[in-house]
């Protein structure tokens, strides 16, 4: 589950005991008289939490992973690093008093020899729901910022993952609501031991291998150099995944494919009108050896030529969004939860 991963990420990779402000033996020893007037340090919650430096390093690595995934240029990477570290570092620090106990309690439930009681899960989910709302708001704002950093082709590729992530957030919210009612599977909160644990790990490995196989088979083989053609391929992939995730019926598929066909036609017409300018700029950028500011200006000109194509993809997303029914959205969430 996405929300569970968000809560326990810090706990699993941070050093143990960093949240303990004073060792037990010191707490039981009376302080010397000359220090009685000194201000006492604030009491922090017990459990796992990274240092400020470790937090920044974790977030920087996360930003670097995102940058490599979308093949960002150095100036884009710098913006992503700054945005990620500032946004999530601030969010985690401001909400530490809530997130740290939740994360540690979750890990403790997983480490118990027996699955947690229904009442324990209900209480945990009730406390977690407000944090999830804040987390989701940060995700939405961060996603909007990230879109502005990407170029049109990168943005089209990103939207496919944003579509899947959006469904995942719906799943997480629905799960929290179910947990508050006491409806949960034991493996969602508990890690089995012995033979049962080995069986569970084998099943997870099998699923990962199957997913990797499907991803490899569906990977595009074309080495097309036309950037607009590449972007339109990303549109095709987005619509194909949209249809698969929501299991659209024939009429719905016809509707979304009609929108796709219309917008691709407009995009190709735009490319044909500006083909000479696009080719000229792409060749100059590929062979450019001048100053960085001049190269940046050439890239800006090319981005402006791609701009209408980017707006067309936004229109595609906007017109496709209302097509699935509420029932189809709920079923998509259930399927994603099952696949995890």
C-alpha positions as a Markdown table, in Angstrom:
| # | Residue | x | y | z |
|---|---|---|---|---|
| 1 | Unk | 0.0 | 0.0 | 0.0 |
| 2 | Unk | 1.3 | 3.4 | -0.9 |
| 3 | Unk | 0.4 | 5.1 | 2.4 |
| 4 | Unk | 1.9 | 2.3 | 4.4 |
| 5 | Unk | 5.1 | 2.6 | 2.5 |
| 6 | Unk | 5.1 | 6.4 | 3.1 |
| 7 | Unk | 4.7 | 5.9 | 6.8 |
| 8 | Unk | 7.3 | 3.2 | 7.3 |
| 9 | Unk | 9.9 | 4.4 | 4.8 |
| 10 | Unk | 11.6 | 6.5 | 7.4 |
| 11 | Unk | 11.4 | 3.9 | 10.1 |
| 12 | Unk | 13.1 | 1.1 | 8.2 |
| 13 | Unk | 16.1 | 2.9 | 6.9 |
| 14 | Unk | 16.9 | 5.2 | 9.8 |
| 15 | Unk | 19.3 | 4.3 | 12.7 |
| 16 | Unk | 17.6 | 2.6 | 15.7 |
| 17 | Unk | 17.1 | 4.6 | 18.9 |
| 18 | Unk | 17.7 | 8.1 | 17.4 |
| 19 | Unk | 14.3 | 9.2 | 18.8 |
| 20 | Unk | 15.3 | 8.5 | 22.5 |
| 21 | Unk | 16.2 | 11.8 | 24.1 |
| 22 | Unk | 17.6 | 10.5 | 27.4 |
| 23 | Unk | 18.7 | 6.9 | 28.3 |
| 24 | Unk | 16.5 | 5.2 | 31.0 |
| 25 | Unk | 19.4 | 5.1 | 33.5 |
| 26 | Unk | 19.9 | 8.8 | 33.3 |
| 27 | Unk | 16.2 | 9.6 | 33.8 |
| 28 | Unk | 16.2 | 7.6 | 37.1 |
| 29 | Unk | 19.3 | 9.5 | 38.4 |
| 30 | Unk | 18.6 | 12.8 | 40.3 |
| 31 | Unk | 20.3 | 15.8 | 38.6 |
| 32 | Unk | 23.0 | 17.6 | 40.5 |
| 33 | Unk | 21.8 | 20.6 | 42.5 |
| 34 | Unk | 23.8 | 23.1 | 40.4 |
| 35 | Unk | 21.9 | 22.1 | 37.3 |
| 36 | Unk | 18.4 | 22.1 | 38.7 |
| 37 | Unk | 17.6 | 25.6 | 37.2 |
| 38 | Unk | 18.7 | 24.6 | 33.7 |
| 39 | Unk | 15.9 | 24.2 | 31.1 |
| 40 | Unk | 15.1 | 20.6 | 30.4 |
| 41 | Unk | 15.3 | 19.4 | 26.7 |
| 42 | Unk | 11.9 | 18.7 | 25.1 |
| 43 | Unk | 10.8 | 15.0 | 25.3 |
| 44 | Unk | 10.7 | 13.4 | 21.9 |
| 45 | Unk | 8.7 | 10.3 | 21.1 |
| 46 | Unk | 10.5 | 7.1 | 21.3 |
| 47 | Unk | 11.3 | 5.1 | 18.3 |
| 48 | Unk | 13.0 | 5.4 | 14.9 |
| 49 | Unk | 13.6 | 8.7 | 13.2 |
| 50 | Unk | 16.5 | 9.9 | 10.9 |
| 51 | Unk | 18.8 | 12.8 | 11.7 |
| 52 | Unk | 18.4 | 16.0 | 9.7 |
| 53 | Unk | 21.4 | 15.1 | 7.6 |
| 54 | Unk | 20.2 | 11.6 | 7.0 |
| 55 | Unk | 16.7 | 12.9 | 6.1 |
| 56 | Unk | 18.2 | 15.2 | 3.5 |
| 57 | Unk | 20.4 | 12.4 | 2.0 |
| 58 | Unk | 17.3 | 10.1 | 1.7 |
| 59 | Unk | 15.3 | 12.8 | 0.0 |
| 60 | Unk | 18.2 | 13.7 | -2.3 |
| 61 | Unk | 18.6 | 10.1 | -3.4 |
| 62 | Unk | 14.9 | 9.9 | -4.0 |
| 63 | Unk | 15.1 | 13.0 | -6.2 |
| 64 | Unk | 18.0 | 11.6 | -8.1 |
| 65 | Unk | 16.2 | 8.4 | -8.7 |
| 66 | Unk | 13.2 | 10.4 | -10.2 |
| 67 | Unk | 15.6 | 12.4 | -12.3 |
| 68 | Unk | 17.3 | 9.4 | -13.8 |
| 69 | Unk | 14.0 | 7.7 | -14.5 |
| 70 | Unk | 12.8 | 10.6 | -16.7 |
| 71 | Unk | 16.3 | 11.4 | -18.1 |
| 72 | Unk | 16.2 | 14.9 | -16.8 |
| 73 | Unk | 18.9 | 17.5 | -17.7 |
| 74 | Unk | 21.1 | 19.0 | -15.0 |
| 75 | Unk | 19.1 | 22.2 | -14.5 |
| 76 | Unk | 15.9 | 20.1 | -14.2 |
| 77 | Unk | 17.7 | 17.8 | -11.7 |
| 78 | Unk | 18.7 | 20.7 | -9.5 |
| 79 | Unk | 15.1 | 22.0 | -9.4 |
| 80 | Unk | 13.8 | 18.5 | -8.6 |
| 81 | Unk | 16.3 | 18.1 | -5.8 |
| 82 | Unk | 15.5 | 21.4 | -4.2 |
| 83 | Unk | 11.7 | 20.9 | -4.5 |
| 84 | Unk | 11.8 | 17.4 | -3.0 |
| 85 | Unk | 14.1 | 18.2 | -0.1 |
| 86 | Unk | 12.2 | 21.4 | 0.8 |
| 87 | Unk | 8.7 | 20.0 | 0.5 |
| 88 | Unk | 9.1 | 16.6 | 2.1 |
| 89 | Unk | 11.7 | 17.6 | 4.6 |
| 90 | Unk | 9.4 | 20.4 | 5.9 |
| 91 | Unk | 6.4 | 18.1 | 5.8 |
| 92 | Unk | 8.1 | 15.3 | 7.8 |
| 93 | Unk | 9.6 | 17.6 | 10.4 |
| 94 | Unk | 6.4 | 19.5 | 10.9 |
| 95 | Unk | 4.4 | 16.3 | 11.4 |
| 96 | Unk | 7.0 | 14.3 | 13.2 |
| 97 | Unk | 5.0 | 14.1 | 16.4 |
| 98 | Unk | 2.2 | 12.4 | 14.6 |
| 99 | Unk | 4.1 | 10.4 | 11.9 |
| 100 | Unk | 6.8 | 8.9 | 14.1 |
| 101 | Unk | 4.5 | 7.1 | 16.6 |
| 102 | Unk | 2.3 | 5.9 | 13.7 |
| 103 | Unk | 5.3 | 4.5 | 11.8 |
| 104 | Unk | 6.8 | 2.8 | 14.8 |
| 105 | Unk | 3.5 | 1.3 | 15.9 |
| 106 | Unk | 3.0 | 0.0 | 12.4 |
| 107 | Unk | 6.5 | -1.7 | 12.5 |
| 108 | Unk | 5.7 | -3.0 | 16.0 |
| 109 | Unk | 2.5 | -4.6 | 14.7 |
| 110 | Unk | 4.4 | -6.3 | 11.9 |
| 111 | Unk | 7.0 | -7.7 | 14.3 |
| 112 | Unk | 4.6 | -9.2 | 16.8 |
| 113 | Unk | 4.4 | -13.0 | 16.8 |
| 114 | Unk | 0.6 | -12.8 | 16.3 |
| 115 | Unk | -1.5 | -10.6 | 14.0 |
| 116 | Unk | -2.9 | -7.4 | 15.7 |
| 117 | Unk | -6.4 | -7.2 | 17.2 |
| 118 | Unk | -9.1 | -5.5 | 15.3 |
| 119 | Unk | -9.4 | -2.7 | 17.9 |
| 120 | Unk | -5.7 | -1.9 | 17.5 |
| 121 | Unk | -5.9 | -1.6 | 13.8 |
| 122 | Unk | -9.0 | 0.6 | 14.0 |
| 123 | Unk | -7.4 | 2.9 | 16.5 |
| 124 | Unk | -4.2 | 3.2 | 14.3 |
| 125 | Unk | -6.3 | 3.9 | 11.1 |
| 126 | Unk | -8.3 | 6.6 | 12.9 |
| 127 | Unk | -5.2 | 8.4 | 13.9 |
| 128 | Unk | -3.6 | 7.9 | 10.4 |
| 129 | Unk | -6.5 | 9.3 | 8.3 |
| 130 | Unk | -5.8 | 13.0 | 9.0 |
| 131 | Unk | -2.1 | 12.6 | 8.2 |
| 132 | Unk | -3.0 | 10.8 | 5.0 |
| 133 | Unk | -5.1 | 13.8 | 4.0 |
| 134 | Unk | -2.2 | 16.1 | 4.5 |
| 135 | Unk | 0.1 | 13.7 | 2.7 |
| 136 | Unk | -2.2 | 13.5 | -0.3 |
| 137 | Unk | -2.3 | 17.3 | -0.5 |
| 138 | Unk | 1.5 | 17.5 | -0.5 |
| 139 | Unk | 1.6 | 14.8 | -3.2 |
| 140 | Unk | -0.9 | 16.8 | -5.4 |
| 141 | Unk | 1.1 | 20.0 | -5.0 |
| 142 | Unk | 4.4 | 18.3 | -5.6 |
| 143 | Unk | 3.0 | 16.6 | -8.7 |
| 144 | Unk | 1.9 | 20.0 | -10.1 |
| 145 | Unk | 5.4 | 21.5 | -9.5 |
| 146 | Unk | 7.1 | 18.5 | -11.1 |
| 147 | Unk | 4.9 | 18.8 | -14.3 |
| 148 | Unk | 6.2 | 22.4 | -14.7 |
| 149 | Unk | 9.8 | 21.2 | -14.6 |
| 150 | Unk | 9.3 | 18.6 | -17.3 |
| 151 | Unk | 9.5 | 19.1 | -21.1 |
| 152 | Unk | 6.4 | 18.0 | -23.2 |
| 153 | Unk | 7.8 | 14.5 | -23.9 |
| 154 | Unk | 8.9 | 13.9 | -20.3 |
| 155 | Unk | 5.5 | 15.1 | -19.1 |
| 156 | Unk | 3.6 | 12.7 | -21.4 |
| 157 | Unk | 5.6 | 9.8 | -20.0 |
| 158 | Unk | 5.1 | 11.0 | -16.5 |
| 159 | Unk | 1.3 | 11.2 | -16.8 |
| 160 | Unk | 1.0 | 7.4 | -17.3 |
| 161 | Unk | 2.6 | 6.9 | -13.9 |
| 162 | Unk | 0.5 | 9.7 | -12.4 |
| 163 | Unk | -2.6 | 7.9 | -13.6 |
| 164 | Unk | -1.6 | 4.7 | -11.8 |
| 165 | Unk | -0.5 | 6.7 | -8.7 |
| 166 | Unk | -3.8 | 8.5 | -8.6 |
| 167 | Unk | -5.6 | 5.1 | -8.5 |
| 168 | Unk | -3.2 | 4.0 | -5.8 |
| 169 | Unk | -4.1 | 7.0 | -3.7 |
| 170 | Unk | -7.8 | 6.1 | -4.0 |
| 171 | Unk | -6.9 | 2.6 | -2.9 |
| 172 | Unk | -5.0 | 3.9 | 0.1 |
| 173 | Unk | -7.9 | 6.1 | 1.2 |
| 174 | Unk | -10.4 | 3.3 | 0.8 |
| 175 | Unk | -8.1 | 0.9 | 2.8 |
| 176 | Unk | -7.9 | 3.4 | 5.7 |
| 177 | Unk | -11.7 | 3.6 | 5.8 |
| 178 | Unk | -12.0 | -0.1 | 5.8 |
| 179 | Unk | -9.4 | -0.5 | 8.6 |
| 180 | Unk | -11.3 | 2.0 | 10.7 |
| 181 | Unk | -14.3 | -0.4 | 10.4 |
| 182 | Unk | -12.0 | -3.3 | 11.5 |
| 183 | Unk | -12.0 | -4.8 | 8.0 |
| 184 | Unk | -8.4 | -5.9 | 7.2 |
| 185 | Unk | -6.3 | -8.8 | 6.0 |
| 186 | Unk | -3.7 | -9.9 | 8.6 |
| 187 | Unk | -0.8 | -9.6 | 6.1 |
| 188 | Unk | -1.5 | -5.9 | 5.7 |
| 189 | Unk | -0.3 | -5.3 | 9.3 |
| 190 | Unk | 1.7 | -8.4 | 10.1 |
| 191 | Unk | 4.7 | -10.3 | 8.8 |
| 192 | Unk | 4.3 | -14.1 | 9.4 |
| 193 | Unk | 7.1 | -16.3 | 10.7 |
| 194 | Unk | 8.5 | -19.7 | 9.7 |
| 195 | Unk | 7.0 | -21.6 | 6.7 |
| 196 | Unk | 4.2 | -19.1 | 6.3 |
| 197 | Unk | 6.7 | -16.3 | 5.8 |
| 198 | Unk | 8.7 | -18.3 | 3.3 |
| 199 | Unk | 5.6 | -19.0 | 1.3 |
| 200 | Unk | 4.6 | -15.3 | 1.3 |
| 201 | Unk | 8.0 | -14.3 | 0.1 |
| 202 | Unk | 8.0 | -16.8 | -2.7 |
| 203 | Unk | 4.6 | -15.5 | -3.8 |
| 204 | Unk | 5.9 | -11.9 | -3.8 |
| 205 | Unk | 8.9 | -12.9 | -5.9 |
| 206 | Unk | 6.6 | -14.7 | -8.4 |
| 207 | Unk | 4.5 | -11.6 | -8.7 |
| 208 | Unk | 7.5 | -9.3 | -9.2 |
| 209 | Unk | 9.0 | -11.6 | -11.9 |
| 210 | Unk | 5.6 | -11.7 | -13.7 |
| 211 | Unk | 5.3 | -8.0 | -13.6 |
| 212 | Unk | 8.9 | -7.6 | -14.9 |
| 213 | Unk | 8.1 | -10.0 | -17.8 |
| 214 | Unk | 5.0 | -8.0 | -18.7 |
| 215 | Unk | 6.9 | -4.7 | -18.6 |
| 216 | Unk | 9.7 | -6.1 | -20.8 |
| 217 | Unk | 7.2 | -7.4 | -23.4 |
| 218 | Unk | 5.4 | -4.1 | -23.5 |
| 219 | Unk | 8.5 | -1.9 | -23.8 |
| 220 | Unk | 8.7 | 0.0 | -27.1 |
| 221 | Unk | 11.3 | -1.2 | -29.5 |
| 222 | Unk | 11.2 | 1.8 | -31.9 |
| 223 | Unk | 14.2 | 4.1 | -32.1 |
| 224 | Unk | 12.1 | 6.9 | -33.5 |
| 225 | Unk | 13.9 | 10.3 | -33.3 |
| 226 | Unk | 11.0 | 12.6 | -34.1 |
| 227 | Unk | 10.2 | 14.0 | -30.6 |
| 228 | Unk | 6.6 | 14.7 | -31.5 |
| 229 | Unk | 6.2 | 11.1 | -32.8 |
| 230 | Unk | 7.7 | 9.9 | -29.5 |
| 231 | Unk | 5.2 | 12.0 | -27.6 |
| 232 | Unk | 2.3 | 10.6 | -29.5 |
| 233 | Unk | 3.4 | 7.1 | -28.7 |
| 234 | Unk | 3.3 | 8.1 | -25.1 |
| 235 | Unk | -0.3 | 9.3 | -25.7 |
| 236 | Unk | -1.2 | 5.9 | -27.1 |
| 237 | Unk | 0.4 | 4.2 | -24.1 |
| 238 | Unk | -1.5 | 6.4 | -21.7 |
| 239 | Unk | -4.9 | 5.7 | -23.3 |
| 240 | Unk | -4.2 | 2.0 | -23.5 |
| 241 | Unk | -3.4 | 1.9 | -19.8 |
| 242 | Unk | -6.4 | 4.1 | -19.0 |
| 243 | Unk | -8.7 | 1.6 | -20.8 |
| 244 | Unk | -7.0 | -1.3 | -19.0 |
| 245 | Unk | -7.1 | 0.2 | -15.5 |
| 246 | Unk | -10.8 | 1.2 | -15.6 |
| 247 | Unk | -11.9 | -1.8 | -17.8 |
| 248 | Unk | -13.9 | 0.5 | -20.2 |
| 249 | Unk | -16.7 | -1.0 | -22.1 |
| 250 | Unk | -17.0 | -0.8 | -25.9 |
| 251 | Unk | -18.8 | 2.6 | -25.9 |
| 252 | Unk | -16.4 | 4.1 | -23.5 |
| 253 | Unk | -13.4 | 2.8 | -25.4 |
| 254 | Unk | -14.8 | 4.3 | -28.6 |
| 255 | Unk | -15.2 | 7.6 | -26.9 |
| 256 | Unk | -11.7 | 7.8 | -25.5 |
| 257 | Unk | -10.1 | 6.5 | -28.7 |
| 258 | Unk | -12.1 | 9.1 | -30.7 |
| 259 | Unk | -10.7 | 11.9 | -28.5 |
| 260 | Unk | -7.2 | 10.4 | -28.9 |
| 261 | Unk | -7.6 | 10.2 | -32.7 |
| 262 | Unk | -8.8 | 13.8 | -32.9 |
| 263 | Unk | -6.0 | 15.2 | -30.8 |
| 264 | Unk | -3.3 | 13.2 | -32.6 |
| 265 | Unk | -4.5 | 14.6 | -35.9 |
| 266 | Unk | -4.3 | 18.1 | -34.6 |
| 267 | Unk | -0.8 | 17.4 | -33.2 |
| 268 | Unk | 0.5 | 15.9 | -36.5 |
| 269 | Unk | -0.9 | 18.9 | -38.4 |
| 270 | Unk | 0.9 | 21.2 | -36.0 |
| 271 | Unk | 4.1 | 19.2 | -36.5 |
| 272 | Unk | 3.8 | 19.4 | -40.3 |
| 273 | Unk | 3.2 | 23.1 | -40.2 |
| 274 | Unk | 6.4 | 23.6 | -38.2 |
| 275 | Unk | 8.5 | 20.7 | -39.3 |
| 276 | Unk | 11.3 | 22.7 | -40.8 |
| 277 | Unk | 11.7 | 24.9 | -37.7 |
| 278 | Unk | 11.6 | 21.9 | -35.4 |
| 279 | Unk | 14.2 | 20.0 | -37.5 |
| 280 | Unk | 16.4 | 23.0 | -37.7 |
| 281 | Unk | 16.3 | 23.6 | -33.9 |
| 282 | Unk | 16.8 | 20.0 | -33.0 |
| 283 | Unk | 19.9 | 19.8 | -35.3 |
| 284 | Unk | 21.4 | 23.0 | -33.9 |
| 285 | Unk | 20.9 | 21.8 | -30.3 |
| 286 | Unk | 22.4 | 18.4 | -31.1 |
| 287 | Unk | 25.6 | 19.9 | -32.6 |
| 288 | Unk | 25.8 | 23.1 | -30.5 |
| 289 | Unk | 29.1 | 23.9 | -28.9 |
| 290 | Unk | 28.6 | 27.5 | -27.8 |
| 291 | Unk | 27.7 | 29.2 | -24.6 |
| 292 | Unk | 25.2 | 27.6 | -22.2 |
| 293 | Unk | 22.9 | 30.6 | -22.2 |
| 294 | Unk | 22.7 | 30.4 | -26.0 |
| 295 | Unk | 21.9 | 26.7 | -25.8 |
| 296 | Unk | 19.2 | 27.4 | -23.3 |
| 297 | Unk | 17.7 | 29.9 | -25.6 |
| 298 | Unk | 17.5 | 27.3 | -28.5 |
| 299 | Unk | 15.9 | 24.8 | -26.2 |
| 300 | Unk | 13.4 | 27.4 | -25.1 |
| 301 | Unk | 12.5 | 28.1 | -28.7 |
| 302 | Unk | 12.0 | 24.4 | -29.3 |
| 303 | Unk | 9.8 | 24.0 | -26.2 |
| 304 | Unk | 7.6 | 26.9 | -27.4 |
| 305 | Unk | 7.1 | 25.0 | -30.7 |
| 306 | Unk | 6.2 | 21.9 | -28.7 |
| 307 | Unk | 3.9 | 23.9 | -26.4 |
| 308 | Unk | 0.6 | 23.4 | -28.3 |
| 309 | Unk | 1.3 | 19.7 | -28.4 |
| 310 | Unk | 1.6 | 19.7 | -24.6 |
| 311 | Unk | -1.7 | 21.6 | -24.3 |
| 312 | Unk | -3.4 | 19.0 | -26.5 |
| 313 | Unk | -2.3 | 16.2 | -24.2 |
| 314 | Unk | -3.7 | 18.1 | -21.2 |
| 315 | Unk | -7.0 | 18.3 | -23.2 |
| 316 | Unk | -6.8 | 14.5 | -23.7 |
| 317 | Unk | -6.5 | 13.9 | -20.0 |
| 318 | Unk | -9.2 | 16.4 | -19.2 |
| 319 | Unk | -11.7 | 14.8 | -21.7 |
| 320 | Unk | -10.9 | 11.2 | -20.7 |
| 321 | Unk | -11.2 | 11.8 | -17.0 |
| 322 | Unk | -15.0 | 11.8 | -16.8 |
| 323 | Unk | -15.5 | 8.7 | -18.9 |
| 324 | Unk | -15.1 | 6.0 | -16.2 |
| 325 | Unk | -18.0 | 5.5 | -13.8 |
| 326 | Unk | -17.7 | 5.7 | -10.0 |
| 327 | Unk | -18.2 | 1.9 | -10.0 |
| 328 | Unk | -15.3 | 1.4 | -12.5 |
| 329 | Unk | -13.1 | 3.6 | -10.4 |
| 330 | Unk | -13.9 | 1.7 | -7.2 |
| 331 | Unk | -13.2 | -1.7 | -9.0 |
| 332 | Unk | -9.9 | -0.3 | -10.3 |
| 333 | Unk | -8.9 | 0.5 | -6.8 |
| 334 | Unk | -9.8 | -3.0 | -5.6 |
| 335 | Unk | -7.8 | -4.6 | -8.4 |
| 336 | Unk | -4.8 | -2.6 | -7.6 |
| 337 | Unk | -5.0 | -3.5 | -3.9 |
| 338 | Unk | -5.3 | -7.2 | -4.9 |
| 339 | Unk | -2.3 | -7.0 | -7.3 |
| 340 | Unk | -0.1 | -5.5 | -4.5 |
